[in-house]
Amino acid sequence: MGNFAIGTGMFVTAGLLPPISQDLHISVAAAGQIATVFALAYAILSPVLAALTARLPRKRLLMLALAVFILGNLLTAIAPTYPLIMATRVIAAAGAAMFTPTASGVANALTSPERRGRALALVMGGLTVSSALGVPLGTWLGASAGWRATIWLVVGLGVLGLIGVAAVVPEVVIPSSGRLRDRFAPLADRRVAAVLITQLLMFSAGFTAYTYIGSLLDLSLPAVLWAWGLGGIIGNQLGGRLTDAYGPRRMVFLSLGAATVFLALTPVANLALPVALVWAFLWGAVGWLVAPAQQYRTVAAVPDSVPVGLGLLSSAQYVGVFVAGVTGGLALEWYGRAGVIVLATAFGALSVLFTAVTYRTPAQVATAR
């Protein structure tokens, strides 16, 4: 529930760029930077806030995180100017940066290893469900009642998530260091660094296209976003089960390779709405198939520092969204939609190549030693 609210607040920006640009009298690329600043703030604040809140009980931290997220969105809804809106997105990002890694850490602590992939998929499922339900609803609401009405919807969803956490999440004690340098210690491990760079590249690829999807297609945007999100729900849940069954390596390469192909096929999707819906569904499915596998890889790499590792994974994810927002906006302004598609596909191809070079299984590591 918490991730559903956070995902709606983050992802819905892609469907709100036209009304935001019209209301604030800025370009579509400038409107896209509202998502970019959220992503950058998340990436920077996640390890810092994790260190500052290390001694807080996990349930209390989850509730505090959602309260901050709600406050940030409430301020966004009433902020009158573009600079103030950008500042309020930093506040909302601070809440999200505390919540999502903590939620994954709690899920990991509550489950046995053989069910860990499914548990992590369920927690991250809030993000994929938001893309299938919250984002299309928010996009439609933004077009009919104004983009600020959508932000009020996000506030309401955050309140529901807060109530849910208070009502059903058990208290969990997860040992964690409060020293900031310990938050970055796993980066010295090449396996961790490889996972994080893969995460960065794959989110750069996907969100270069997703953030500016309204400029890439001439079709019904809410319908396309709904199909993408529905595919994401199925892909995320299948990814958890398939990761448990076949291991993360196969899932990572399957997802990255297939998602890159679908990014390259974006012009084909623009031929007709039925084609676009099938394309968006399959792209969402294969794109989110990798999420549980990446979390599983992180947990395996740092079994004694799971919250720290998952926090770094979230930071890498949002650095990717930040890179996508900046470079995608420049590509759109300089080269139009073709530039965005080429850039997204290039990021995808780079993610496959990098992962092929760096991904080592435990058996391969032992052999090398």
N, C-alpha and C positions, 0 to 999 in steps of 0.2 A: 504493500500500500504506500509506504514511504517513497520507494523508488518509482512508483507509478506517478506520484505527484511531481517528483524531481524530473523524471523523464519528460512529462508533459511540459513542464516549465522550460526545459532545455530545448527539446526537439521542435516544439510548436513554433519557434521563431522562424523556421524555414517556411512555414505557411503564412506567416504574418508580414513578410518583408514588403509586399506592395502597400498594404494599409499603413504600415509604420512609416514608410518613405513618404507617402502622401500626407499623413498627419503632421509629421515633423519637418516636411519640406527638405528631405535629404535624398541621396541616391539609393538605389537598391543595394549596391555594394556597401555603402555606409551603414544602412540598416542591418546588413549582415554582420557587422562588427559588434552588434549587441550580443549575439551569440558568441562571438570571438572573445570578448572581454570576460564573459562568464567562464569560458573554457580556460583562459589563461589564469584567471583568479583561482579557479578550482585547482589547477595544476600546481600553482605556487603555494596555496594555503593548505593543501591537504597534508603534507608532512609536517608543516609548522603547527597546525592545529592539533594534529595527532599527538605531537610531543607535549603540547600544553595541556591536553585533556587526558593524558595517559592514565592518571590515577582516578579518573571518574568512573563510577560503575557504568557498565555498558548500556543498560536500559536508560539510565539518566542521560547519558550522552546522546543516545538516539533521540530522546525527546527534546533535548536542548538543540540538537542539530535541526530538527524539523521546525522548531520555534523560530530559529534564526532564518531558515529558508522562507517560512511564511512571512516574517517581517520584511525581508528583502523584496518579495513579490508585492506585498501590500504597498511598499514605497514606490515600486515601479509603476503600479497602477495609477498613482496620484502624482507622480513626478511630471512637471510641466515641460521640461526641456531635455534635449538629447544628452548633454553632459550629465545632468542629474540622473537620467535613466541609466546611463553607463555606470555611474557610481552605485546605484541600487542593485545592479546585477552582480556587483562584487559581493554585496552582503548576502544575496541569495546563493551565490556560489560558495560562500563560506559555510552555509548550512549544508549544502549538498556535499561539500568536501568532507565534512565530518560524518555525514550519515552513511553514504554508500559503502565505503570501505569497512566501517564498523558493522554494518548489517551483514556483509559477507563474512567478516570474522566471526560474528555470533553464529551464523549458519554453519560455518566450518566447525566451531566448538561443540555444537549441539548434535552433530551427526557422526556416524561411523565412516571409515574410509571407503567402504564399498558403496555407500550412498552419497558420497560427497559431491560427485558431479551433478546429481539431480537436485541436491539441496542448494548448491550455488546457482544452478539454472533457475530454480524457483525464485530466489532472491533477485537475481538479475532479470527475471521474467517481468518484474514490475516495469523495467525500462522498455522492454519490447511490447508489453501490453499497452503502455502509454502511447507508443507509436502507432498502434492499431486503433485505439479508441480515443485517447485523450487528444492526440495531435489532429486527426481529422475533425473531431468535434470542435476543438479550439480554432482550427482554420476556418471552418464554416461560421462559427460564432464571430470571429474577427472580421470576416467579410460582411456579415449582416448587421452586427451591432458595434463594431469597432474593436480594434486590437486590445484596448484596455479591458474590455469585457472578458476577453480570454484570460488575461492575467488575473482577474478576480476569480475566474474558474480555477486557476492554479492555486490561489490562496485557499479556496474551499477544499480542494483535493488535499492540500497540505494539512489542513485541520483534521480531515478524516484519517489521514495517515497517522497523525499525532495521537488521536483517540485510539486507533488500533494498536499502536505500540504500547500505550499505557495500559490497555486492557488485556493483551494476550502475550506479549513478549516476556519470557522469564528472565530473571537476573542471571547473568553469566559473568564469571570472573576470568579474564584473559590477561595473563602476565604481560606487561608491556613497559618498555623503558620510556622515561620522560625526557631523555637527552636527545636534542635535535640531531646530533651527529650519528646517533644510533639509527635514526630514520633513514640515513643515506648509506649506512654501512653495507647493506646487501648489494649496492651498486658495484662493489669491488669484485663480486662474483660474476664471472663472464656469463654463466647460465642465466642469471637474473637480468643482466644488461641486455642479453639477446632477446629474452621474452619482452622486455620493456620496449625495445626498439621495434620489434615486430608489431606490438600493440600501437605504437605511435604511427607507424607507416600504414597499417591497415585502417586506422581511423582517419588518417589524412586522406586516404583514397576514398573511403565511403562518404565522408562528410564534405569533401570537395563537391561531390555531386549532390548530396542530400541538402546541404545548406542552400544551394542555389537551384534546387529542382524546379522552382516556379519559373525560372528563366530558361530552363532546358527543354521544357515540354509546353506545348500549346493546348493541353487537354485539361480535363477536370482535376484540379490539384487535390481536393479532399479525397476523391476516389483513389487516386494514385497513392497518396499517403496511407490511406486505409489498407490498400492491398500490400504495400511494403511492410506496414506494421503487422498485419496478419501473418505474412510470411515470416517475419521476425519472431513472433510468438512460437510458431511451429518449429522454426529452426533452432531457437534457443532451447526448447524442451527436448527436441531430438538430440541436440548437441550434448546435453547433459547425459542422456541415456547412452548415446553412442560413445561418448568419452569413457564412461564406466565400462562399456563392453569392449571397445577396440583400442583404447588409449588415446591420449591427446595428439600424438604426432600425426596420425592419419586425418584427424578432424581439422587440424591446423592447415595442412596442405590442401585438403579438399575445399575448405572454405575460402582460403585466400585465392586459390586458382580460379574457382568458379566465380567468385565475386568480381575478380578482375575482368573476366570474360563479359559479364553482364554490364559492367561499366562501359566497356568498349561498344556494347550494343545499344547504348542510349539512343542514338539517332533512329534505330529501328523501332524503338518503343514509341516514337513520336508519330508513327504512321497512322495509328487509330487507337481509340480508347481501349478496346478489348486487348489489343497487343500490349499496350502500356500496363494494363492491369496484371496480365500474366507475367510480364517482365518484372514489374515491381514486386510481385509476390515472390518470385523465384530469387530475385536479388536480395530481398529482405531475409528469406529463409537461409540461403547459403552464407550471407554476410554475418548473421547472428549465430550460425552454427558453431563458430569458433569461440564464442565468449566463455562457456564453461571450460573448454580445453585450455584456454589461456590462464584462467584462474587455477585450474588443476596444475598446470606447469609451475605456476608461481608458488603454490603451496608445497609442491614437491621439492622445489629449489631451496626454500627457506622454511623447513618444517618447524623450526624453533622460533621463528619470527613471522608467523602468518599475518597478523594485523599489519605489520610494517610492509611486508611484501605486497599485500593486496592494496594498501594505500599507495605504494609506488606504481602499481599497475593502473589504478584509477588516474593518477597524475599523468602517466604516459598517455592514457586514453584521451585526456582532455588537452594535453599538448598537441596531440594529433588533430583534435577538433579546432584548436587555435590555428595551427598551421593551415588547415583546410579553409578556415574562414578568411585568413589574410591572403593566401596565395590564390584561392578560388575567386575572391573579390577582384584581385588584380587581373587575373586571367579573363574574367568576365568583362571588365572595363576595357582591356587592351585588345582581346581577340574574340570576344563574344562567347556564345555557347560552345562553339567548337573548341575554344581554348580551355574551357572548364572540363569538357569531356576528355580531351587529350591529357590534361594534367591529372585528373582522377585516375585514368587508366595507367598512367606512368607511375603514380604512387603505388597502385596495386601490383604492377609488375615488379617494382622494386621490393615490395614486401615479400613476394614469393622468392625472388632471388636471394635476398638477405637471409630469409629463414632457411632456405636450402643450404646455404653456406654455413650457418651458425648453429642450427638445431642439432643437438647431440642428446641421444638417449642415455640413461644411466649405464647401459651395457657398453655403449660407445665410449663414454667417459672412462669407464673402468679399463677398457682395452687400451685406450690411449695412455693411461697411466702405467 
